[in-house]
């Protein structure tokens, strides 16, 4: 009996585990009591800190008790992750080459760095109207340009809603928020309407602007990256935040960078 207790005590706690369930790659995530989220499986709100599990592949969130009841993961990233963790397949030379070859062309472009001039672009918004970066710079606006993977996915919805909820702070700091993904104009329009987003979403169907900025892919090249650029009113990139799973942190990072820009304007 004593030996059994000793072995159990050496096992990692559930909060430290990555749980592979039905193809999902679940990890525990802290949920703010002030920003609850929805369980993908039961449809109820997840209120309590430490009670949410997020799949790294398809980004769904579920209650702890619901994770075994969730349907199969829709992301091929999970399959790649399991293969990498499997000694029987990790030495197969063909797989890394295959994943490398499947990486999108966007990683072939040199990524934009802090201090660089932001590349200009022209893309249609959710109403089908062409929008340019230069038009906002001409108005003396600072730009929050965030690239995200896809409308209506849990992570992108949380990120967009977080920018929406803090929109007034950006507005009074003379900032323009611009979201960019490869979704269609009609999809953007539905997304804006459903979540009452007060900023523009641009359709980069061929990923041309994403390539211009050299936005890196996430999930081993199988998912578009989630990167935010804070651009000064002179068109210079002042801050870059790259995080695929830090959905709401993109807003906090942007606010922090804007605060620094405002402080420079006051002391100039």
N, C-alpha and C positions, 0 to 999 in steps of 0.2 A: 504493500500500500504506500509506504513512504517513497519507494522508487518511482511509482506512478505519479505521485504528486510533484516530485522533483522534475520529471520529464515534462509535465504539463506546464510547470512554471517557466520552463525555458522556451516554450513556444511563443512566437510573436503575438502580441495582442492584435485583436481584429482591426483596430484603428490604424495599425502599421502595415496591414496586409494590402496587396492588390488582389482582389477577388475575381477570379475568372468564372463567370456564371453565364451559361447559355450563349457563349461567344462574347459577352461583355467583359470589359476590363475595368471593374469598379474600384474606386478609391473613395475613402471618406472625405467629405468636404464640410467646412464650417459654413453654416447658414446664419446670416445676421437676423436677429429678431426684428430688425426694422426693415428688412427686405426679404420676406419669405418667398419661397418658390413653390412650384407645383410638382406633385409626384406624377411621373409619366404613366405609372401603372394603375394607381387607384383614382387619380384625378383630384386628390385632396391636397390641401396646403401643407407644406413642410414648415413647421413653426420653429422647431427647437434646434439650437446649436449642436452640431455633431451628429445629427440624425439623417443627414442626406448622403447619398452615395451617387457619384457622377461617373458615367462611363467615359473613358478617355477616347473611345472610338467615335460613338455617335452622339455624345454630349448629353444624353438624357439624364435626368435626376430622379431618384426614387427614394422612398422611405427605406430604412433598414429592413423592416419586415416585408417589404414588397420586392426586394431585389431578386429573390428566387422565383417570383411569379412573373417576371418580365419576359417578354418575347425575345426572339433572337436579335443580336446586334446587326445593324445594317452596314457597319463600316468594315471595309477590307483591311483597315489599319490594324484592327484587333488580330486578324489572322497573321499578319506580318509580325506583330509583337509576340505572339505565341510561338511562331517559328523561330524567332531570335532567341527565345528563352529555352528552346528545346535543343539539347546537345546533339540529338540525332540528326537535326536538320541545319544547325547553325554553321556546320562546316561545309555545307553545300555551296561551292563557289558560284553556281549559276544564279542563286537567289539574290545575293547582294548586287550582282551585275544587272539583274533584271530590274530591281528596284531603282538602281541608279539611272538606268536607261529610261525608266518611266517617269523620272522627275521632270516636271514641266520646264519649259524654256525660260520661265521667269527667273530661275536661279542662274542662268547664263549671263544675265545683265549684272553689271557692277552695282551693288546696293548703294542707294543714296545715304550719305553720312551727315552727321551734325556739322553745320557750317557750310554745307553745299547749297547752291541755289536750287529751289524746288522746281522740278520740271513742269512746264506749263502743259495744259491739256484742255480738251473740249469733249464733253460727254453729255448725253441726254439725261435729264432728270426724270422723276416719276410721272411727269406730265408730258414727256416727250420733247421738252424744250432744251435746246443746247445751252450748257452752262460751261463757263471757262474759269480757270483759276485766276486769270489776269483781271477779270471783272471785279472780283472781290478785293484783290490787291490794290486796284485803282481806287477803291473806296476807303483805303487805309485799314482794311480789316486784317486781323490775325486769323489764321486758318487752323482748324482742327480737322485734319484729313485722316479718317480711319478706314482702313481696308479690312473687310470681314468676309468670312467664307460664303454664307448663304442666308437668305431671308427665311424667317419662321423656324429656324433651328433653335433649340433651347439656349445655347450659348450666345448666339448672335442676337436673339430677342432680349436677353438680359442685358447685353452690352448696349443695345440701342435704347432700351428703356432707361438705363442708367444715364446716358447722355441726355435723354429727354427730361428726366427728373431734375437734372442740374443745369438745364438749358438757360435759365435766367441768369445764372452766374457767368456763363460764357457770353451771353448777350450784353450784359452791362460792362463786360471787359472788352467789348468791341470785337468779338470773335464770331467767325462763321464756321459752323460745323458741317462737314461734308462726309457722307458715308459712301463707300464704293464697293461694289461686288459685281459678279458676272451675271446676276439675275436680270431678267427681262424688265422692260419698262412697266408692263402690266403687273408683274409680281411686286415690284417696288411700290406701285400705287396701292395695292392691297395691303402691303405691309405697313405703309405710312398711315393708311386709313384705320386699320385695325388697332394700332397702338398709339395713334394720335401723335405722330412724330413731328416736331416743329422745324426740322431741318431737312435739307435736300438729300436724296439718295440718287446716286448716279449709276447708270448701267454701263459697265465695262465688259461687254459681251465677249470680246476677243482678248481680254486681259492685256490690252495694249498699255494702259496707264500703269497697271500692276507691274508690267515688265519695265516700264520707264523708271519706276522707283526701285526696281530690283527687290520687290517684296519676296522674302524667302517663303517657301512652302513649309507646311507643318505636317506632322504625322508621316514622316519619312517620304515626303514628296507626294503623298496621296491626297492631301487636303490643302486648299488655299490658305495662306498664312493670315494671321490676325495682327496687324501692325498699325500703330497710330503715329502720325507725324504732326508736330506742332510747328507751324510756319509763321514767322514774323511778318509784319505788314510790309517789310522790304523784300519778301519772298525768299528768306533764308530759313533753312531747316534748323530749328533751335533745340528740338528734343525728339527722340524716337523711342517708342515703347513697343517691344515685340513680346507678346505672350499669347499663346493659343488658348490656354485655360483660364487666364486671369481676366475674365470678361469685364468685370466692373472696375478692375484696377486701371484699365485704360482711361477711365474718366478721372480717377484720382491723380494719375500721372499727368494728364493734360492740365488739370486745374493747378497742380504744383508748378508746371512749366509756365503757364500763363501768369501766375503770381510773380514769378521771377522776371518775366518780361515787363510786367507793370511796374515792378520796383525799379527796373532799369530806366523806364520812361520817366519816372518821378525824379530820379537822381540825375538824369541827363541834363 
